[in-house]
Each structure stands twice: as structure tokens, then as C-alpha cells.
């Protein structure tokens, strides 16, 4: 037994998985601490502005999220000379980035119109495009770290980013500034993290050379135009939209105070998924395996059962202890959200179920992963026809997420019966 434990522990995937899981749990915990402090010191209006800003960044970063998965897979599977192969990716990325500089510069001309389109404040609007560009570039370098299995460096850089984010909230706490100064501090910290990650990676790769063959380029081209890439792209895009478009919609069409109230509701709704997010990454690897399919299906059903139980417990806790939770974590200025917290638990249960079911079908390379993408236009259209009240919006989220979760579950049962 001891020998087996030592053997498993010496495996880089086991070590990396444990390290990534622990760091992800810690980072999520610090993110929640940041959200609670931000809500208390910025109030509903400022907090809603902050969450809307993050939502736009997440939405426009979707393409890089998909490409990051490709980069991780390509580098990690290149066992012959992964460092040289990673160096070729880094070189190509710098060339592409250099060619895109004129277009990036032109995009800055549209900054004055962002405030009118999104209803974000002028200063926050000016930060949006630079923050998106910074997020895209940072995602690339962090994916290279993962592909090279440098899990410790990846976790360290990610943790440092969260610590800087948490430190930024000290600015309004100490009366040194407001939301604008918080975001400027976070942007400068992100530039520092990016520069540090680039410096470390450049030193690790500078002695490795990889000559890219035409066959390698053609394989990558076939992959990017293949059905699986398209499925992954639309699946990730649709889930990101489901996660963020509601906040963007509220920011555009509701008052600043309503945006803050709704953002706090959404945070409580999605807390289930944030807690189990590291398990979602691990489940993708588990579901992608070809062996023991019956065990994979059983694990998925057990997971869904646990999520349902958590949803019921959450509903009871939010209903009877909602005032305590809100006043303790967000402050009395957010007490308006208390009557809606029970609905947050219901939505969060379906939302987490959609995440796991979508991950299952993506791992299986199944077209059922497109269910959310196919149904999402119905949700987007509905948003513009419902009365502009928070209650109608919340019920729209619940009904739509229940429809999507039921569709995924039906597809799962159908595929399990036919296999």
C-alpha cells in the first residue's frame, strides 16, 4: 500500500492535479472574500459596475479560452521536445500579436462609444479594451505553463493575481479612491504579472529551438477547421454568455442600484459552481477516458444527485437565513436581494448541472454539447420581451436553465441507452 501511494504521488499528473485543485479552491475563496468586501465598500451601484466590467472581459476572452485548451493539449502531448515545441508557439504568438497591433490600435478609437453601448462609466469604458487585450495575452502564456506541466509556477502566478485583486479593495477601504482606482490598480497588477510570466517563460525556453514542419501547420489547420473545434468553440461561447449576458443586460437596461442587487443575487446563485469548479476540470479528464463508461455515467448521475441535494439545502438556508447572510457578507445596503435568495439557489442548482453535463458531452466529443448553443437564442430573445423587473429576469433564468438541464439530461439518457 505504501509503495502504491508513493508511486501515485511521484506521478506529475497526480501532483499537478492536487496542486491545481488546492490552488483553485484557495483562489476561489479569496475571490469570494474580494466580492464581499467590494460589495460592502462600493455599494450596489459600484459593485454592479465592477461585475459588469468583469462580465464583458469574460465574454470577449472566449476565443482565447478555446485556443488555450488547444495549446495545452498540443504542448503536453508533444513528448519528444515539449520545451522547443512551446518555444515555437510563443514565437508564432509574438509574430501574430505584432501583426495585429494596428487593429488593436484602431479598436481604441471605439472606446468613446463603449459607454453609450454598455452603460458603463467613462473611466471603466476606457479600461475595457486594454483589459481584454491583456487578458487574451495572459491566457496564452498561462496555457503554455500548463502545457509544459509547470503546475507550481502556473498556480503561483494565478495566486499572485488573486492576491493583487484582493489587495486592490484596500483602496476604497482606506479612502484612497473609489472603483476607478480599484480597476486601475488591478490593471497595473495584471501588467506586472504578465511581464513576470513572460520573463520567466522566455528564460526557460531561450535555449530550445523547434523547426515547424509544413505537416504540423496543416494538422493544426485541419484541427481548427474540424467539427470538434467548432463544437468546443460554440459550447464554451454559449456557456460564457449564459454566465455573463444577464449582468451585461441588467447594466444596460436597469438602474445602477438594480445592477448591484442583481449581481449579488447571481453571485449567491453561482456559488455552487464556483466551489466545485476544480472538480469540473478533473471530471473532464475522467469523462474523456474510453474505459469504464458505466462508471463515468454513474459518477455523473451521482454528481447531479448531489447538486440537487445542495440546491434543496441552499434553498432552505437562503430562505430562512438570507437576512443574516446578506447583512454579514454584503452589508445592509443589499438587503433588497433577500426575498430573491431562494430563487438564487434554484437557478444555481440548474446552472451547475448544465456545467457538468456540458463538460461530459465535450469530453465525449459529442454534438450534444451544442444543446446550450442551440437553445441560447431563445433566452436572448426572451430578455428583450419580458418586463424590465428583477423578478421576471430571475424567473427567466430559472425556467431557461431548467429547460437546458432537462434537454442535456434527456440527451444523456438517450445516448446511454443506445450505447
SVG drawing of the C-alpha trace seen along z (x, -y; Angstrom):
<svg xmlns="http://www.w3.org/2000/svg" viewBox="-43 -59 63 61">
<polyline fill="none" stroke="black" stroke-width="0.4" points="0.0,0.0 2.8,-2.4 4.6,-1.6 1.5,-2.3 0.9,-5.6 4.5,-6.6 4.2,-5.6 1.0,-7.6 2.4,-10.6 5.5,-10.6 3.3,-10.9 3.4,-14.5 -0.3,-14.4 -1.3,-13.4 0.9,-16.1 -0.2,-18.7 -3.9,-17.8 -3.7,-18.1 -1.7,-21.4 -4.1,-22.9 -7.2,-21.7 -5.9,-23.2 -4.8,-26.5 -8.1,-26.8 -10.1,-26.3 -7.9,-28.9 -8.2,-31.3 -12.0,-30.9 -12.2,-31.5 -10.1,-34.7 -12.3,-35.8 -15.4,-35.5 -13.7,-37.5 -12.9,-40.2 -16.5,-40.2 -17.9,-40.5 -15.5,-43.4 -16.2,-45.1 -19.9,-44.9 -19.7,-46.4 -17.4,-49.3 -18.6,-50.1 -22.3,-49.7 -24.9,-48.3 -24.1,-50.8 -20.3,-50.5 -20.4,-46.7 -22.8,-46.3 -20.4,-48.3 -17.5,-46.1 -19.2,-42.8 -20.5,-44.2 -16.8,-45.1 -15.7,-41.5 -18.5,-40.1 -17.5,-41.9 -13.9,-40.8 -15.0,-37.2 -17.2,-37.4 -14.6,-38.8 -11.9,-36.4 -13.8,-33.3 -11.8,-32.7 -8.6,-32.6 -10.1,-30.2 -10.7,-27.7 -7.3,-28.3 -5.7,-27.8 -7.2,-24.3 -5.6,-23.5 -2.3,-24.9 -2.3,-22.9 -3.2,-19.7 -0.6,-20.2 2.3,-21.0 1.5,-18.4 1.2,-15.7 4.5,-16.6 6.7,-14.2 9.8,-14.4 10.7,-18.0 7.9,-20.0 10.0,-23.0 11.1,-23.5 7.6,-23.0 6.3,-25.5 9.0,-28.0 7.7,-27.7 4.2,-28.5 5.5,-31.5 7.4,-32.8 4.4,-32.4 2.2,-34.1 4.5,-37.1 4.5,-37.4 0.7,-37.3 0.4,-39.8 2.8,-42.2 0.7,-41.9 -2.5,-42.6 -1.1,-45.8 -2.5,-48.1 -6.0,-46.6 -5.7,-46.7 -4.7,-50.4 -7.8,-51.0 -10.0,-49.4 -9.1,-52.1 -10.8,-54.6 -14.1,-53.0 -13.5,-53.5 -15.6,-56.7 -18.6,-54.8 -18.3,-51.9 -20.0,-53.9 -23.1,-54.6 -23.4,-50.9 -22.7,-49.3 -23.9,-52.0 -20.5,-51.6 -19.0,-54.7 -16.5,-56.6 -13.3,-55.6 -14.4,-52.0 -15.1,-52.1 -11.6,-53.3 -10.1,-50.4 -12.3,-47.7 -10.4,-47.2 -6.9,-47.3 -8.1,-44.9 -9.5,-42.5 -6.2,-42.6 -4.2,-42.0 -6.5,-39.1 -6.0,-37.4 -2.2,-37.7 -2.0,-36.5 -4.2,-33.5 -1.8,-32.4 1.3,-32.4 -0.6,-30.7 -1.7,-27.9 1.9,-27.4 2.8,-26.9 0.1,-24.3 1.1,-22.5 4.7,-22.2 3.2,-20.8 4.8,-23.7 1.9,-23.5 3.7,-25.2 4.6,-28.3 1.1,-28.4 -0.5,-28.1 1.9,-30.7 1.2,-33.3 -2.6,-32.7 -2.5,-33.0 -0.4,-36.2 -3.0,-37.6 -5.9,-36.9 -3.8,-38.4 -3.3,-41.6 -7.0,-41.7 -7.9,-41.3 -5.3,-44.0 -7.0,-46.4 -10.1,-46.7 -8.0,-48.3 -8.0,-51.5 -11.7,-52.4 -11.4,-50.8 -8.6,-53.3 -10.5,-56.1 -7.7,-56.4 -10.1,-56.2 -13.2,-54.5 -14.0,-52.0 -11.9,-53.7 -8.7,-53.5 -9.5,-49.8 -9.6,-48.9 -6.5,-50.9 -4.6,-49.1 -5.9,-45.7 -4.8,-46.6 -1.3,-47.6 -1.0,-44.5 -2.1,-42.4 0.6,-44.0 3.2,-43.2 2.0,-39.5 2.1,-39.3 5.6,-40.8 6.8,-38.4 5.3,-35.3 6.8,-36.4 10.2,-36.9 10.2,-33.5 9.0,-31.7 11.5,-33.4 14.3,-32.3 13.0,-28.7 12.6,-28.5 15.5,-30.5 17.8,-27.5 15.3,-25.4 14.6,-25.5 11.9,-23.8 11.6,-23.7 7.9,-23.7 7.2,-21.4 4.5,-22.0 2.8,-18.9 2.5,-20.3 0.9,-23.5 -1.5,-21.5 -2.5,-19.4 -3.2,-22.5 -5.2,-24.0 -7.3,-20.8 -7.9,-20.8 -9.1,-24.5 -11.5,-23.8 -12.7,-20.5 -16.0,-19.8 -14.7,-19.2 -13.1,-22.6 -16.3,-24.2 -18.3,-22.3 -15.9,-23.3 -15.9,-27.0 -19.7,-27.3 -20.1,-25.3 -17.7,-27.5 -19.1,-30.6 -22.7,-29.7 -21.8,-28.9 -19.8,-32.1 -22.8,-34.0 -25.2,-32.3 -22.8,-33.2 -22.4,-36.9 -25.0,-38.2 -27.6,-38.7 -25.4,-41.0 -24.5,-42.9 -28.2,-43.2 -29.1,-44.5 -26.3,-47.0 -27.6,-48.3 -31.3,-48.5 -31.7,-48.7 -30.6,-51.2 -27.1,-51.1 -28.6,-50.1 -30.6,-47.2 -27.4,-46.1 -25.7,-45.8 -28.6,-43.9 -28.8,-41.5 -25.0,-40.9 -25.2,-39.9 -28.1,-37.6 -26.1,-36.0 -23.1,-35.6 -25.1,-33.6 -26.7,-31.6 -23.4,-30.6 -21.6,-29.9 -22.3,-26.1 -20.3,-26.0 -17.5,-28.2 -17.0,-25.8 -16.9,-22.7 -15.1,-24.4 -11.8,-22.5 -13.8,-19.2 -15.2,-20.2 -11.7,-20.4 -10.9,-17.0 -14.1,-15.5 -13.3,-16.5 -10.2,-14.3 -12.2,-11.5 -15.0,-11.6 -12.6,-11.8 -11.3,-8.3 -12.5,-5.4 -12.7,-2.8 -15.3,-2.1 -18.0,-4.1 -20.6,-2.6 -18.6,-4.1 -18.4,-7.5 -22.2,-7.6 -22.7,-6.6 -20.4,-9.3 -22.3,-11.9 -25.6,-10.8 -24.3,-10.8 -22.9,-14.3 -26.3,-15.5 -28.0,-14.0 -25.6,-15.8 -26.2,-19.0 -29.9,-18.6 -29.5,-18.0 -27.2,-21.0 -29.9,-23.0 -32.6,-22.0 -30.3,-22.7 -29.3,-26.0 -32.9,-27.0 -33.7,-26.3 -30.6,-28.2 -31.2,-31.2 -34.9,-31.3 -34.5,-31.2 -31.0,-32.7 -31.0,-35.1 -31.0,-38.3 -28.1,-37.0 -26.1,-36.1 -26.6,-39.4 -26.1,-41.7 -23.0,-39.8 -21.3,-39.5 -22.7,-42.3 -24.0,-44.8 -27.4,-46.3 -27.4,-48.2 -28.0,-44.9 -31.0,-43.7 -33.3,-44.2 -32.0,-41.0 -33.1,-38.8 -36.6,-38.0 -35.0,-36.6 -32.3,-34.4 -34.5,-31.2 -34.7,-31.7 -30.9,-32.0 -30.5,-28.5 -32.8,-27.0 -31.0,-28.8 -27.6,-27.8 -28.6,-24.1 -29.6,-24.1 -26.6,-26.3 -24.1,-23.9 -25.9,-20.9 -25.6,-22.5 -21.9,-22.9 -21.3,-19.3 -23.5,-17.9 -21.9,-20.1 -18.4,-19.1 -19.5,-15.4 -20.5,-15.8 -17.5,-17.9 -15.2,-15.2 -17.1,-12.6 -16.7,-14.8 -20.5,-14.6 -22.6,-17.1 -25.0,-17.1 -22.5,-19.7 -24.2,-22.1 -27.6,-21.9 -27.0,-25.1 -25.7,-26.9 -28.9,-25.9 -31.3,-27.0 -29.4,-30.2 -31.0,-32.4 -34.4,-31.7 -33.0,-33.1 -31.5,-36.2 -34.8,-37.0 -36.8,-36.4 -34.7,-39.0 -36.0,-41.8 -39.7,-40.9 -40.0,-40.3 -41.0,-43.3 -37.9,-45.1 -38.1,-43.9 -35.6,-41.8 -38.2,-39.2 -39.1,-38.5 -35.4,-38.3 -34.7,-35.8 -37.6,-33.6 -36.4,-33.7 -33.0,-32.4 -34.6,-29.6 -37.0,-28.5 -34.4,-28.6 -31.7,-26.8 -34.3,-24.1 -35.1,-23.7 -31.4,-23.4 -30.6,-21.0 -33.6,-18.8 -32.5,-18.7 -29.0,-17.7 -30.2,-15.0 -32.6,-13.6 -29.7,-13.5 -27.5,-11.7 -30.2,-9.1 -30.8,-8.6 -27.1,-8.2 -26.6,-5.8 -29.5,-3.7 -28.2,-3.5 -24.6,-2.6"/>
</svg>
